């Protein structure tokens, strides 16, 4: 026995590089196999839970639930299809849900598909992708002229992207991506619905955008947009971006005109018929037998009316801002009773030091969630907001809307309360509390 030990020690001493490499390889292989076993066990547990729903009987007149999945194959560096097929599709299939997968091939395809999609074609729409796919789908739904479609369709989210900002707000922060996706899939299976608010962003060009999280502009957002230029710094490119920001002209403030209606101002609501509803009612009366024989008109239904705010110019508060950051956060990121919901504005300091900006930028690098400023920012609450950025000739300025970049322009933002229905899970397997102000996810 002693001779065997001595030979082993001698071999390790004479070939210590190979021995170290072998130990590292064995340790890595063991860890990989352990994680793979745990992942497969987790998948099996979720599939068994989904199977319970699939085994339930339905009436002869009922049909299985049908959902349409908008799958973005390009998310997570091209792993979108693999993540969906291994973690979400088995759960939906075992639950007896009929899924129709649409693989998105180019930007804007989801919005085009939604223009022709009818409610009777699907019971729900599932977004399998990242923040951009979700933003595009929500915008497509809200732009539809068929308002009944928006009111009746239910939206689900399968977080396959890199940041998944709104999904983390909806289901909680989960470091395990596989469990995160399967929790979202189980939310679709359980069919628990939660109303969410939508942030309407109207631009001058008429191309309205509808978001769930919020808007951000300023030095931190511009730095995030520039960091891809410093790819040659590798993992240090984000930190170098903020160091480079400190070398530029100081302070890097953003100048803009802001108008807002404070949340404390009581707004008058009026129920009106839109032009589309008036035409629809005229069409109903035209083909109505009751109207033909009795020369009477069918009165409008309650759902034909829309509530609009009666706003006067005196309600607006005007401010000229010069700040390093401006954020507008949706009410989805804080608790509030429905009538008191409002937009939360965050205004950063006018002239912070270079050290403060660099330290704050480095702090944000560590977080994968959508950030809405800091606790030190000035915070306001508003019903509506108008922003008009001041750009110098040749200057580029960007809005960050739900993690997606848009070229800045004058916009008007309004909070639309309870406009969408979304699947959520009341008790996901892993949750963390939401912190409003510093980290809103």
C-alpha positions in Angstrom: 0.0 0.0 0.0 2.8 2.3 0.9 4.5 1.6 -2.4 1.3 2.5 -4.3 1.0 5.8 -2.4 4.6 6.6 -3.0 4.3 6.0 -6.7 1.2 8.2 -6.9 3.0 11.0 -5.0 6.0 10.6 -7.3 3.9 10.7 -10.4 2.1 13.9 -9.2 5.4 15.5 -8.4 7.0 14.7 -11.7 3.9 15.6 -13.8 2.3 18.3 -11.6 0.9 20.3 -14.5 -1.0 17.4 -15.9 -2.1 16.4 -12.5 -3.5 19.9 -11.8 -5.2 20.0 -15.2 -6.7 16.5 -14.5 -8.1 17.6 -11.1 -9.6 20.7 -12.5 -11.2 18.7 -15.4 -12.6 16.1 -13.0 -14.0 18.8 -10.7 -15.6 20.7 -13.6 -17.1 17.5 -15.0 -18.5 16.5 -11.6 -20.0 19.9 -11.2 -21.5 19.9 -14.7 -23.0 16.4 -14.2 -24.5 17.4 -10.9 -26.1 20.5 -12.3 -27.4 18.6 -15.3 -29.0 16.0 -13.0 -30.6 18.7 -10.8 -31.9 20.4 -13.9 -33.4 17.3 -15.3 -35.0 16.5 -11.9 -36.5 20.0 -11.8 -37.9 19.6 -15.3 -39.5 16.2 -14.4 -41.1 17.8 -11.3 -42.7 20.6 -13.3 -43.8 18.2 -16.0 -45.5 16.0 -13.4 -47.3 19.1 -12.1 -48.4 20.2 -15.5 -49.7 16.6 -16.3 -52.3 17.0 -13.5 -53.9 19.8 -15.5 -53.7 17.7 -18.7 -55.5 14.8 -17.1 -58.6 16.8 -16.1 -61.7 16.0 -18.2 -63.6 18.7 -20.2 -67.1 18.9 -21.5 -67.9 17.5 -24.9 -68.8 21.0 -26.1 -65.5 22.4 -24.9 -62.3 22.4 -26.8 -58.7 22.4 -25.5 -57.1 25.7 -24.8 -55.2 27.2 -27.7 -52.4 29.6 -27.5 -50.2 31.3 -30.1 -46.5 31.6 -29.2 -44.4 34.4 -30.7 -40.9 32.8 -30.5 -37.8 34.9 -31.1 -35.0 32.4 -32.0 -32.3 35.0 -31.9 -32.6 35.7 -28.1 -29.8 34.5 -25.8 -27.3 34.4 -28.6 -29.5 32.1 -30.8 -30.6 29.7 -28.0 -34.2 30.8 -28.1 -35.6 27.7 -29.8 -33.6 25.3 -27.5 -34.7 27.1 -24.3 -38.3 27.0 -25.4 -38.4 23.4 -26.6 -36.6 22.0 -23.5 -38.2 24.1 -20.7 -41.6 25.5 -21.8 -43.0 23.4 -24.6 -43.2 20.1 -22.7 -45.1 21.8 -19.8 -47.7 23.3 -22.2 -48.1 20.1 -24.1 -48.6 17.9 -21.0 -51.2 20.4 -19.7 -53.3 19.7 -22.8 -52.8 23.1 -24.3 -52.7 23.4 -28.1 -49.8 25.6 -29.1 -49.2 27.3 -32.4 -45.6 28.4 -32.6 -44.7 31.4 -34.8 -40.9 31.9 -35.2 -40.2 35.6 -35.7 -37.7 36.2 -38.5 -37.3 40.0 -38.5 -38.0 43.0 -36.3 -41.6 44.2 -36.5 -43.0 40.9 -37.6 -45.0 40.4 -34.4 -46.8 43.8 -35.0 -47.6 42.8 -38.5 -49.1 39.5 -37.5 -51.2 41.2 -34.8 -52.9 43.4 -37.4 -54.6 40.4 -38.9 -55.0 38.1 -35.9 -58.5 37.6 -34.7 -59.7 36.7 -31.2 -61.3 33.4 -32.3 -58.0 32.2 -33.6 -56.4 31.9 -30.2 -57.2 32.1 -26.5 -53.9 33.8 -25.5 -50.7 35.1 -26.9 -47.4 33.9 -25.4 -44.3 36.0 -25.9 -41.2 33.7 -25.9 -38.3 36.1 -26.1 -36.7 39.1 -24.4 -37.7 42.7 -23.6 -37.8 43.7 -27.3 -40.2 40.9 -28.3 -42.5 41.8 -25.4 -42.5 45.5 -26.2 -43.2 44.8 -29.9 -46.1 42.5 -29.0 -47.7 44.8 -26.5 -47.4 47.7 -29.0 -49.0 45.5 -31.7 -51.9 44.6 -29.5 -52.6 48.1 -28.3 -52.4 49.5 -31.9 -55.2 47.2 -33.1 -58.4 49.0 -34.0 -60.4 46.1 -32.6 -60.6 47.2 -28.9 -62.5 44.1 -27.9 -59.4 42.1 -28.9 -57.3 44.1 -26.4 -59.8 43.6 -23.7 -60.3 39.9 -24.1 -56.9 38.6 -25.1 -54.5 37.4 -22.4 -50.8 37.8 -22.7 -48.2 35.5 -21.3 -44.4 35.9 -21.0 -41.7 33.2 -21.3 -38.4 34.9 -20.3 -35.9 33.7 -22.8 -33.9 36.9 -23.1 -30.8 38.3 -21.3 -32.5 40.8 -18.9 -36.2 40.0 -18.9 -37.0 43.2 -17.0 -40.8 43.0 -16.8 -40.8 39.2 -16.4 -38.7 39.6 -13.3 -41.2 42.1 -11.9 -44.1 39.7 -12.8 -42.6 36.4 -11.4 -39.8 37.6 -9.1 -36.0 37.5 -9.5 -34.8 33.9 -10.1 -31.1 33.2 -10.7 -32.0 29.8 -12.1 -33.0 30.5 -15.8 -34.5 27.0 -16.3 -36.8 27.4 -13.2 -37.6 31.0 -14.2 -38.8 29.8 -17.6 -40.8 26.9 -16.2 -42.5 29.1 -13.6 -43.6 31.4 -16.4 -44.9 28.4 -18.4 -46.8 27.1 -15.3 -48.4 30.5 -15.0 -49.9 29.9 -18.5 -51.1 26.4 -17.4 -52.7 27.6 -14.2 -54.3 30.5 -16.1 -54.3 33.0 -13.2 -54.8 36.4 -14.8 -53.7 39.8 -13.5 -54.5 43.2 -15.0 -51.5 45.4 -15.8 -51.2 49.0 -16.7 -49.7 50.2 -20.0 -47.6 53.3 -20.7 -48.7 55.0 -23.9 -45.9 57.0 -25.6 -47.2 59.2 -28.4 -44.5 60.5 -30.8 -44.8 63.3 -33.3 -44.5 60.9 -36.2 -47.7 59.2 -35.1 -46.0 55.9 -34.4 -47.2 55.3 -30.8 -45.3 52.9 -28.6 -46.8 51.0 -25.6 -44.6 49.9 -22.8 -45.0 48.0 -19.5 -41.9 49.3 -17.5 -40.9 52.8 -18.4 -38.6 55.3 -20.1 -35.1 56.4 -19.4 -32.7 59.0 -20.9 -29.5 60.6 -19.9 -25.9 59.9 -19.3 -26.3 56.3 -18.0 -28.6 55.3 -20.9 -26.2 56.8 -23.4 -23.3 55.0 -21.9 -25.1 51.7 -22.2 -25.8 52.4 -25.9 -22.1 53.2 -26.6 -20.5 50.3 -24.8 -20.7 48.0 -27.8 -18.2 50.3 -29.5 -15.6 49.2 -27.0 -15.9 45.5 -27.6 -12.1 45.1 -27.7 -12.0 45.6 -24.0 -13.9 42.4 -23.5 -15.6 42.0 -20.1 -14.3 45.4 -19.1 -16.0 47.3 -21.9 -18.9 48.4 -19.6 -16.6 49.8 -17.0 -14.4 51.5 -19.6 -17.5 53.2 -21.1 -18.2 55.0 -17.8 -14.5 55.9 -17.4 -14.6 57.3 -21.0 -17.8 59.3 -20.1 -15.8 61.0 -17.3 -13.2 62.1 -19.8 -15.7 63.9 -22.1 -17.1 67.4 -21.7 -18.4 67.9 -18.2 -21.1 67.9 -17.0 -22.9 65.5 -19.5 -26.3 67.0 -18.8 -29.5 66.6 -20.8 -31.5 69.6 -21.5 -35.3 69.3 -22.1 -38.6 70.9 -21.6 -41.0 68.9 -19.4 -44.7 69.5 -18.9 -46.7 67.3 -16.5 -50.0 67.1 -14.7 -49.4 66.4 -11.1 -51.1 63.3 -9.6 -52.7 65.4 -6.9 -54.7 67.3 -9.5 -58.2 65.8 -9.8 -58.9 65.1 -13.4 -62.4 65.2 -14.8 -63.4 62.1 -16.7 -65.9 62.2 -19.6 -67.5 59.2 -21.4 -67.4 59.6 -25.1 -68.0 57.7 -28.3 -65.0 57.5 -30.6 -65.4 57.9 -34.4 -64.9 54.2 -34.9 -67.7 53.4 -32.5 -70.0 55.9 -34.1 -69.5 54.2 -37.5 -70.0 50.8 -35.9 -73.3 51.8 -34.3 -74.5 53.3 -37.6 -73.7 50.0 -39.2 -75.7 48.1 -36.5 -78.7 50.4 -37.0 -78.5 50.0 -40.8 -78.9 46.2 -40.6 -81.2 46.1 -37.6 -84.8 44.8 -38.1 -85.9 46.7 -35.1 -84.6 49.9 -36.6 -86.2 49.1 -40.0 -89.7 48.4 -38.8 -90.0 50.9 -35.9 -87.8 53.6 -37.3 -85.9 53.7 -34.1 -82.2 53.5 -33.3 -80.4 51.0 -31.1 -78.8 52.9 -28.3 -75.0 52.5 -27.7 -73.9 49.8 -25.3 -71.9 50.6 -22.2 -68.7 49.1 -23.7 -69.0 51.4 -26.7 -68.0 54.4 -24.5 -64.4 55.3 -23.6 -63.3 57.4 -20.7 -61.2 60.4 -21.6 -59.7 63.1 -19.4 -60.9 66.6 -19.7 -57.7 68.6 -19.5 -57.1 72.3 -19.7 -53.8 74.1 -20.2 -54.0 75.3 -16.6 -53.5 71.7 -15.4 -50.0 71.5 -16.9 -46.9 72.3 -14.9 -44.0 73.4 -17.0 -40.3 73.0 -16.1 -37.0 73.4 -17.9 -34.6 70.7 -16.9 -30.9 70.2 -17.1 -30.0 66.9 -15.6 -27.8 63.8 -16.0 -30.8 61.5 -16.0 -34.6 61.5 -16.4 -36.8 58.4 -15.7 -40.5 57.7 -16.1 -41.7 54.6 -14.3 -44.9 52.8 -14.9 -47.3 52.0 -12.0 -46.6 48.3 -12.5 -43.5 48.8 -10.4 -45.1 49.8 -7.2 -48.2 48.9 -5.2 -51.2 51.3 -5.4 -55.0 51.3 -5.4 -56.3 51.6 -9.0 -57.7 55.1 -8.8 -54.5 56.4 -7.3 -52.2 54.9 -9.9 -49.8 57.4 -11.6 -46.5 57.7 -13.4 -43.4 58.2 -11.3 -40.8 60.7 -12.6 -37.2 60.6 -11.4 -35.0 63.7 -12.0 -31.3 63.3 -11.5 -28.8 65.9 -10.2 -27.7 68.8 -12.5 -24.0 68.6 -12.0 -22.7 65.6 -10.1 -19.0 64.9 -9.8 -17.2 62.6 -12.2 -16.6 60.1 -9.4 -20.3 59.9 -8.5 -21.3 59.2 -12.1 -18.6 56.5 -12.6 -19.4 54.8 -9.3 -23.2 54.9 -10.0 -22.5 53.5 -13.5 -20.4 50.6 -12.2 -23.1 49.8 -9.6 -25.7 49.5 -12.4 -23.4 47.1 -14.3 -23.8 44.5 -11.6 -27.6 44.4 -11.9 -29.4 42.8 -14.9 -32.7 44.5 -14.1 -34.1 47.7 -15.5 -33.0 50.6 -13.3 -35.1 53.6 -12.6 -32.6 56.1 -11.2 -31.5 56.3 -7.6 -33.1 57.3 -4.3 -31.3 60.6 -4.4 -33.2 61.7 -7.5 -36.1 64.1 -7.2 -39.3 62.1 -7.5 -42.7 63.4 -8.8 -46.0 61.7 -9.6 -48.0 62.6 -12.6 -51.1 61.7 -14.7 -49.5 62.7 -18.0 -46.1 63.9 -19.1 -44.7 65.8 -22.2 -41.0 65.7 -23.0 -39.2 67.8 -25.5 -35.5 67.1 -25.6 -33.1 69.9 -26.8 -30.5 68.4 -29.2 -27.6 70.2 -30.7 -26.8 69.8 -34.3 -25.4 66.4 -35.0 -26.0 65.2 -31.4 -27.5 61.8 -30.8 -29.8 61.2 -27.9 -31.7 58.0 -27.1 -34.7 57.0 -25.1 -34.6 53.6 -23.4 -38.1 52.1 -23.5 -38.4 48.8 -21.7 -34.7 48.1 -22.5 -35.0 49.0 -26.2 -33.4 52.1 -27.7 -35.4 54.7 -29.6 -34.1 58.0 -31.0 -35.3 60.8 -28.8 -38.1 63.1 -30.0 -40.9 65.1 -28.4 -43.3 62.6 -26.8 -46.4 62.6 -24.6 -46.9 59.8 -22.1 -50.1 58.6 -20.5 -50.8 55.8 -18.1 -53.6 53.5 -19.3 -54.9 51.6 -16.3 -55.7 47.9 -16.4 -55.5 47.7 -20.2 -53.9 44.3 -20.5 -54.5 40.9 -18.9 -51.4 38.8 -18.2 -50.7 35.4 -16.8 -48.9 35.4 -13.5 -48.1 33.0 -10.7 -49.0 34.0 -7.2 -46.5 31.7 -5.5 -43.5 31.1 -7.9 -40.8 28.8 -6.6 -38.4 31.6 -6.1 -39.3 35.3 -5.4 -37.5 38.4 -4.2 -39.2 41.6 -3.1 -39.3 44.7 -5.3 -37.3 47.7 -4.4 -38.6 50.9 -5.9 -36.1 53.7 -6.6 -32.8 52.0 -6.9 -33.7 48.7 -8.5 -37.2 48.4 -9.8 -37.4 44.7 -10.6 
